[in-house]
Amino acid sequence: MTSAGVGRLAGKVAVVTGAASGIGKAICSKFALEGASVMMVDRSREGMEQVQPCLSTKFDNKHHLADGDVADMAFAKDLFSNVKENYGKHGDVLVNCAGIIRDSLLINMDESRFDEVIQTNLKSVFVMTKSFIDTLNHPGGMDPASIINISSIVGKGGNTGQANYAASKAGVILFTKSVGFEMGRFGIRCNSVLPGFIKTPMTEQVPEPLLEKVRKQIPMKRFGMPEEIANACLFLASDESSYVNCSALEVTGGLMA
């Protein structure tokens, strides 16, 4: 919030996928606190229904939710039609945060584990971004917007047992840059955020001995919190980052720097 008490995202509409837990939940909370109206998107309607009442409405901002498959083009198109119906416009900010892990050494990884991760982590980013940009295009030109794609530091450096996850997140980084190259001239900025090891339900699936090994490699000697990723996304969603485009912002405590 600014010193004048005005939310940094006041008047903006943000669509956030992966909204029911972890980093996505933290982003929704932070955006709402800063004045954004949030369209929450996730497979888990029950999870979103628990989050929605906790979102700030002190700026008269309104929050809605939609459950479905963000890698499905028909769902995405209907979603942005609903955004327009609920808010009177298609949105100012898109955050692609939906993600899964299906870890396995490559020698043991079956095709379904690879395909599922690519579908959720990478194809969904294409589907949501394409559908969002289509709604911004009208006879008068293109509406400006900020697109934020949540990648991972694993997409930069790789990781044992995560060939599928690393491939999906590396794809997100270069997809983001390419979209920024194409759309920057229209005032549509596209940036990625690369979290390190963050305390979320996803990292809770990682065995403790491996977590301890990773912790020792982090210069700050601790794991991050979802709110620390949300703060980075807030900057990229706000007008403060008006000249930031095609970037890959690492929020890792220095891991793999």
N, C-alpha and C positions, 0 to 999 in steps of 0.2 A: 504494500500500500504506500502511496506517496505521502509526503509530509503534510499535504493538504487534506488527507483523509479520503482521497479518490482512489478507487481500485485501479490497478494497472491494466486490468482487462475489462473495465466497466463498459457495458454496451456490446461486448463481443459475444458471439456464439461459438462454442468449442465442441467439436465432436471427438470423443475419446474412446478408443477401443481398448479391450482388456481392462474395463473399468471396475470390475467387481472385487479386485484384490490387488495386493502388492503395489507395484509402481503405478499402475493405471488408477487405482483407488486414490493414491496420494496426489496424483496429478489432478484428478477431479476435485479433490478437497482444496488444493492450493488455488486452482483456477476459480472455483466458486468464491473462495475467500477474497479474491482480488476482483470480483465483480462479474465474471463471465457466467453466462447461462450455459449449462453443460448438458449435452446429449450423451448419455452414458450408453455404451455398446459392449455387450459381452454375451457369451453363450449362457451364462448363469443368471437367469432372471432373479432367482432367490438372493444371490450375492448382491446384485445391484439394488434390490429392494431394501437390503440392510444398510447400504451406503447412502442411498438417496436422502433419507431424513436427516443425515448428519451434514449435508452440504449447506453452506451459508447462503442465505437469501436476503442479506441485509441491504443489498443494492436493488431489491425487487427483481433479482434474477431468478429465472425459473429453470427447473431441471427435469428432464425426461429420460426415459430409458427405452432401449430396444434390444431384444435378445435374438440372436441368430448367428449365422455363419458368415464372418466377414470376408471369407474367401469366395463367396458366392455373389456373382455380379448382379443377379436379380434382387437379392436381398439388399445389396449396397444401393442400388438405384431407388428402391422403395424407401430405404432409410433416409436418403437425402431429400426425397419428396416429403417425408414426414417432418424433417427439419424445417423445411420451408413452410409447411402447414402450421407447425407449432410456434415458430419464431418470426415468420414473415420474411425470412431470408435464408439462404442456403448454408450460411456459416462463414466465420472468419478464420477459424483455426481448426486444423485436423491433426490429431495425435494418433499415430498408429502404434499401439502398445501391446496388442494381442500377441502372445507368444507361448510356446511350449518347449519342453525338452523330452527327448526319448533317447537317453544316453546309452551307448554301447560301443565297445571296441568294433572297429570296422569288420574284423574277421567274423564277428557274431551278429552284425547288423543285418536284418532282413530288409527287403525293399519297402515294406509298409512303414517301418520306422523312419526311413529316409523321406518317403513321400509325405507322410503326415506332418513332419517338421517343416518341410519346404512349403507345403500348402498353407499352413497356419502362419508361419513366420515371414514368408517372402511373397507368396502369391496374394495373400490378403492385403499387403502393402500396395501392390499394383492395383488390385481391384478397388480398394477404398480411395486411393489417390486419383485414379482415372475417373471414377464416378464423381468425386468431389470437384475435380477440375472441370468436368463436363457441365456441372451446375453453375460454375462461375462464368461460363462463356455465354454471351448474349449479343444481340445485334449492336449494342452500343460499345462493346469491347469486353474486356475481362475484368472481373472484380479482384482487387488485391487480397491476398490471404497468406497465412503462414502454415506450412505443412511440416510437422515434426515426426520423424520416424525413429522409433526406439530400436537401435541395433544392440551391439554388445562389444566389449573389448575382445571377446573371443573371435569376433568377426575380423579383427585386426591381426591377432597373433595365433589363432587356432588353439586347440586343447585336446588332449588325449581323451578318447571316448566320446568326442563331440563332433565328429566329422560332419554329420548332418546339420547340427546346430551352427557350427562355424561357417559352413557353406551358406546357410540361409542368412546369417547376419552379415557376412561379407557382401552378399548380394544386396542387402538393404543399403549398405553404405554407398555402393556405386550406383544403385538405382536412384538414390537420393540426389547424388551429384548430377546425374543425367537430367532429372526432372528440374533441378535448379538451373542448369544450363539452358534448358528449353523455355522455362516459364518465367525466369527472372525479368525478362524485358516487359512482362505484363504486371509486374509488382507482386508476383506469386513467389515467395521464398520457400525453399525446401532445404531443411537441415536435419542431420541425424544426431542422436545422442548415444554415446557408447558407455553404458554403465559397466562398472567393474563388478565385483562380488557384493551384492546388495542383500540385506536381510529381508527375504520375501518367501512366500510359500514355495516358490520354485527352487530356491537355494536350500530350503529345508530338506529337499530330496537328496542332496549331496552328502555322502558319508562324512562323518566328523573328522576322520584322519586326513581326508583330502582337503577339507575346509581349513584345518590347522596348517597344512602344508602351504596352502595359498596365502593364508594370513601372514605367514612369515615372509612372503615375497612382496607384500604391500609396504611401501615406504612409510605409510602412516600407521601401519600395524593394527588396522581394524577394518571391519567391513562397513560399507556405506549403509545409509538408511534410505528408504523410498522417498522421504521428503527432500533429500539432497538431490535426487534426480528430478523431482517435481520443481525445485527451484531453478534448475537449468532450463527446464521446459518453459517455465514462466517467463524467463528472459527471452527465449526464442519466440514465444507467442506474443510478447508485448511489442509496442512500438520502439522500445529501447534498442531492439536488435534490427532496426529498419534497413541496415546495410549488411546484414549477415545472411549469406546465401551459400549453399553448396558445402557447408562446413560439416565436420564430424567432431563433435564436442565430447572429449573423454572426461568422464566423471568416475574416477577409479582409485583415488588416493595415491596415484602414481604407478599403479600396476601396469606393466608392459609399456611404460613410457618410452 
